[in-house]
Amino acid sequence: MSDCLAARAVDVLTTADALEKSAKSRAHAGAWFEARAAGRPLPIGRAEPPPRPARPARPELLAPREMPRRRPGTAQGRKALLHAVAHIELNAVDLHWDIVARFTDTPMPPDFYDDWVRTADEEARHFRLLHDCLTARGSCYGELPAHAGMWRAAEDTADDLLARLAIVPMILEARGLDVTPPMIEIFRKADEADAVAALETIYAEEVGHVAHGAKWFHVLCDRDGLDPTATFHALKRRHFHGALKPPFNDEKRAEAGIPPDFYWPLAE
C-alpha cells in the first residue's frame, strides 16, 4: 500500500469485515494525525476508490419496503433499532473515507482532510459502541437484515464534491440530529444505560459532522461565486429522492451551520 492518505482510504473501503474496517479506520486516522503533529504530514496522493465498498456477507440487505417493522416497545425492537443505527454508522465510515479518496482532483486545504479523517475515525468508534451494545444483548452486527439503499447517495454524487457535501452530511447526517433525541428517550425509558450513553455520544459528535459538511459547502460556493441556499436546493432536487421530513431539530441544525431557509422550503 502506498503511504498516502488516499491509499489508506481505499484500504478501508476495500475491507469487508465490519470490525476490521472500523479498526483500520481508526488506525489510519491515528497515523494521519500523528504525522501531522510531527510535522511530517502524509501526502494526500491518489488512489482509485471502488464504486461500492466491500461488505461482509451479512447482514442481508433488503429494499426499504421489505424491511421488517421495528417495535421499539419490545426488547427485540430496541435491538433491531441498535442494529439499524450500527449499519448507518458503518456506512458512514465508508462515506467519509470515500470523500477523502474520490475527490483528490479538487484542490482542497489540509484542514478539509483533517475534518473528514476525524469524522471517519469517530464513525468507526460509534460503530464499535453500538457493536458492544449488540454483543451485550447476545447479538452482533449482521444478525438482522439492513437497509440496502445506504450507498445510493454516494453513487448519485460520485462526480460532484459540492453535491456530496450537500446530500451526505447536510441532509442524511442532519436527519440524525432530528431522530436521535427521541431514540435516546426510548432506551432511557427502558433503562438501557449502555445504549443511552452510546447514542448520546453519537448525537453530540454528529453535530460536528454536519458542521464539516456545511463549512466546506460554503467554502466551495464562495470559491465558485454560487448562492449557497439556491445551490443547496438545486442539488437536493437533483440528487436526493423524496422530500425532507419534519420535525426538524432547528437548534442543532443551526449549531451545525444549516439555517432554516435551507431545509424548510424542501419539507413535505
C-alpha positions in Angstrom: 0.0 0.0 0.0 1.4 3.4 -1.0 1.8 5.5 2.1 -0.5 8.3 1.2 -3.9 9.3 2.6 -5.9 8.3 -0.5 -4.4 4.8 -0.5 -5.3 4.4 3.2 -8.8 5.5 2.5 -9.1 2.8 -0.2 -7.7 0.3 2.2 -10.7 0.9 4.5 -13.2 0.9 1.5 -11.9 -2.5 0.3 -12.1 -4.2 3.7 -15.2 -6.3 4.0 -15.2 -7.4 7.7 -17.0 -4.8 9.8 -14.8 -4.9 12.8 -11.6 -4.9 10.7 -13.0 -2.0 8.7 -13.6 0.0 11.8 -10.2 -0.9 13.2 -8.5 0.2 10.0 -10.4 3.4 10.0 -9.2 4.3 13.5 -5.6 3.2 12.8 -5.3 5.2 9.5 -6.8 8.3 11.2 -4.3 8.0 14.0 -1.5 7.7 11.6 -2.7 10.8 9.7 -2.9 13.0 12.8 0.4 11.6 14.3 2.2 12.5 11.1 0.6 16.0 11.0 1.6 16.6 14.7 5.2 15.5 14.0 5.4 18.0 11.1 5.8 15.2 8.5 2.3 15.1 7.0 1.4 12.1 4.8 0.8 13.1 1.2 -2.8 13.1 0.0 -1.8 11.2 -3.1 -4.3 9.5 -5.4 -5.9 6.1 -5.4 -8.9 4.7 -7.2 -11.8 4.1 -4.8 -14.2 1.2 -5.6 -17.7 2.0 -7.0 -19.1 0.3 -3.9 -17.2 -0.5 -0.6 -16.5 -4.1 0.4 -19.2 -5.5 2.6 -19.5 -8.6 4.9 -21.7 -11.5 3.8 -24.1 -10.5 6.5 -26.4 -8.6 7.1 -28.8 -9.4 4.4 -29.6 -6.2 2.5 -33.2 -5.5 1.7 -35.1 -2.8 -0.1 -36.7 -0.3 2.2 -40.2 -1.6 1.6 -39.0 -5.1 2.6 -37.5 -4.2 5.9 -39.3 -5.7 8.9 -41.2 -3.1 11.0 -39.4 -2.3 14.3 -41.4 -2.2 17.5 -39.3 -0.1 20.0 -41.6 -1.0 22.9 -40.1 -4.5 22.9 -36.6 -5.7 23.6 -36.3 -7.2 20.2 -37.5 -4.0 18.6 -34.9 -2.0 20.5 -32.2 -4.5 19.5 -33.3 -4.0 15.9 -33.0 -0.3 16.3 -29.5 -0.5 17.6 -28.6 -2.8 14.6 -30.1 -0.3 12.2 -28.0 2.6 13.7 -24.9 0.4 13.6 -25.5 -0.2 9.9 -25.8 3.6 9.4 -22.5 4.2 11.3 -20.6 1.5 9.3 -21.8 3.1 6.1 -20.7 6.5 7.4 -17.2 5.1 7.9 -17.1 4.3 4.1 -18.8 7.5 3.1 -16.2 9.7 4.8 -13.2 7.7 3.6 -14.7 7.8 0.1 -14.8 11.6 0.2 -11.1 11.6 1.0 -10.2 9.3 -1.9 -12.7 10.3 -4.6 -12.2 14.0 -4.9 -8.4 14.5 -4.8 -8.6 16.2 -8.2 -10.3 19.1 -6.5 -7.7 21.2 -4.7 -8.6 21.4 -1.0 -6.5 22.6 2.0 -5.2 20.2 4.6 -8.0 21.2 7.0 -10.5 19.6 4.6 -8.8 16.2 5.1 -8.4 16.8 8.8 -12.2 17.2 9.1 -13.1 14.0 7.1 -10.4 11.8 8.6 -11.5 12.8 12.1 -15.2 12.2 11.2 -14.3 8.7 9.8 -12.5 8.0 13.0 -15.5 9.0 15.1 -17.9 7.0 12.9 -15.7 3.9 13.4 -15.8 4.5 17.2 -19.6 4.9 17.0 -19.9 1.6 15.2 -17.9 -0.1 17.9 -20.0 1.4 20.7 -23.2 0.0 19.0 -21.5 -3.3 18.3 -20.7 -3.6 22.1 -24.4 -2.8 22.8 -25.5 -5.6 20.5 -23.0 -8.0 22.0 -24.3 -7.2 25.4 -27.7 -8.3 24.2 -26.5 -11.6 22.8 -26.5 -10.3 19.2 -24.0 -8.9 16.7 -23.9 -6.8 13.6 -25.2 -8.9 10.7 -27.7 -10.9 12.7 -30.6 -8.8 11.3 -31.4 -7.5 7.8 -30.4 -4.0 6.9 -31.3 -1.2 4.5 -29.8 -1.8 1.0 -30.0 1.9 -0.1 -27.4 3.4 2.1 -24.8 3.8 -0.7 -27.2 5.4 -3.2 -26.3 8.9 -2.1 -22.6 8.2 -2.8 -23.3 6.8 -6.2 -25.5 9.7 -7.1 -22.8 12.2 -6.1 -19.7 10.4 -7.2 -18.7 13.1 -9.7 -19.6 16.2 -7.7 -18.0 17.2 -4.4 -20.4 20.0 -3.8 -23.3 17.6 -4.3 -21.7 15.1 -2.0 -21.4 17.7 0.8 -25.0 18.8 0.3 -26.5 15.3 0.3 -24.5 13.2 2.8 -23.6 15.5 5.8 -26.2 18.3 5.2 -29.2 16.0 4.5 -28.5 12.4 5.6 -26.5 13.2 8.7 -28.6 16.2 9.6 -31.5 13.8 9.7 -29.7 12.1 12.5 -29.9 15.3 14.6 -33.7 15.1 14.2 -34.3 11.5 15.1 -31.7 10.7 17.7 -33.2 12.5 20.7 -36.5 10.5 20.5 -34.4 7.4 20.1 -32.4 8.2 23.2 -35.7 8.5 25.1 -36.8 5.1 24.0 -33.7 3.5 25.6 -33.9 5.7 28.7 -37.4 4.6 29.4 -36.3 1.0 29.0 -33.5 1.7 31.5 -30.8 0.6 29.0 -28.0 2.8 30.1 -25.3 1.5 27.7 -27.5 2.3 24.7 -28.3 5.8 26.1 -24.6 6.5 26.6 -23.7 5.3 23.1 -26.5 7.3 21.4 -25.7 10.4 23.4 -22.1 10.2 22.2 -23.2 9.8 18.6 -25.6 12.7 18.9 -23.1 15.1 20.4 -20.4 14.3 17.7 -22.9 14.2 14.8 -23.3 18.0 15.1 -19.7 18.4 14.2 -20.0 16.0 11.2 -22.9 18.1 9.8 -20.9 21.2 10.5 -18.0 20.0 8.5 -20.3 19.5 5.5 -21.8 22.9 5.9 -18.4 24.6 6.3 -16.9 23.1 3.1 -20.1 23.5 1.2 -20.0 27.3 1.8 -16.2 27.3 1.0 -16.9 25.8 -2.4 -19.9 28.1 -3.0 -17.8 31.1 -2.2 -14.9 29.9 -4.4 -17.2 29.4 -7.4 -19.4 32.5 -6.8 -22.6 30.5 -6.0 -25.5 31.4 -3.8 -25.4 28.7 -1.1 -29.1 28.4 -0.4 -30.2 28.3 -4.1 -27.4 25.8 -4.8 -28.3 23.6 -2.0 -32.0 23.5 -3.1 -30.9 22.7 -6.7 -28.6 19.9 -5.6 -31.2 18.4 -3.3 -33.8 18.3 -6.1 -31.2 16.7 -8.5 -29.7 14.1 -6.2 -32.0 13.4 -3.2 -35.1 11.4 -3.8 -38.1 12.5 -1.7 -38.9 15.4 0.5 -37.2 16.3 3.7 -39.3 15.2 6.7 -40.1 17.3 9.7 -40.0 17.6 12.6 -36.6 19.3 12.4 -34.1 19.9 15.2 -33.7 23.6 14.4 -31.4 24.3 17.3 -28.8 21.6 16.5 -29.1 22.2 12.7 -28.3 25.9 13.4 -25.4 24.9 15.6 -24.1 22.9 12.7 -24.4 25.9 10.3 -27.6 25.0 8.5 -30.2 27.7 8.7 -34.0 27.0 8.3 -34.2 28.5 4.8 -32.0 25.6 3.6 -34.4 22.8 4.6 -37.9 24.1 5.4 -38.7 25.0 1.7 -37.9 21.4 0.8 -40.0 19.8 3.5 -43.1 17.7 2.9 
